[in-house]
Amino acid sequence: MRSAMPVKTAKIGYLVMSGLLCLLGVLVICDPGASMRTLGVLCGLTMLAFGLVKLVGYFSKDLFRLAFENDLSSGILMLVLGASLLLHTDGTLSFFCTVIGILILADGLFKVQIAADARPFGIRQWALLMAAAIVTAAFGCLLIFRPGASVNLLGRLLGVSLILEGALNIITMLTTVSTAPRRAA
């Protein structure tokens, strides 16, 4: 029987990092004009940590093998973009929004695929996951294209997008990751 510990570790890591994303989103909404240096460091560190959690998830081999199936590539992408944000902390809000928008769009699209794959598995909450993924991906697009947004509006859009991304990850973990060990057949 395979140990459930790596899956539990990845699931807890995902939930903690998702909670931090939501908290970061709230902070950005409360102070959309925060220092770009501070925002870059916070986002960069969060992305680096979440990238590592995604890699742990990918190698954990959960029971359904749905939630973590794209985490090798998305974990590496998060590590690279997180490092980019840390190296370019003097960047503009526009730069940060583009980088984070790309990640949120990609993750939303990955979660659309997970939701589509969850339906045949008999996971009843697949529609909730699908809806959350589509809304999150749409906000990722808004961050990338940001039609004529002021700094305050862009900051708030970034904050809402971070909260949606955190919520999407929480929904994904709670609906598609089983930490029960497999039984021998």
Secondary structure, DSSP 8 states (H G I E B T S, - for coil): ---SHHHHHHHHHHHHHHHHHHHHHHHHHH-TT--HHHHHHHHHHHHHHHHHHHHHHHHH--SS--TTTTHHHHHHHHHHHHHHHHHTTT--HHHHHHHHHHHHHHHHHHHHHHHHHHHHHT-TTHHHHHHHHHHHHHHHHHHHH-TT--HHHHHHHHHHHHHHHHHHHHHHHHHH---S-----
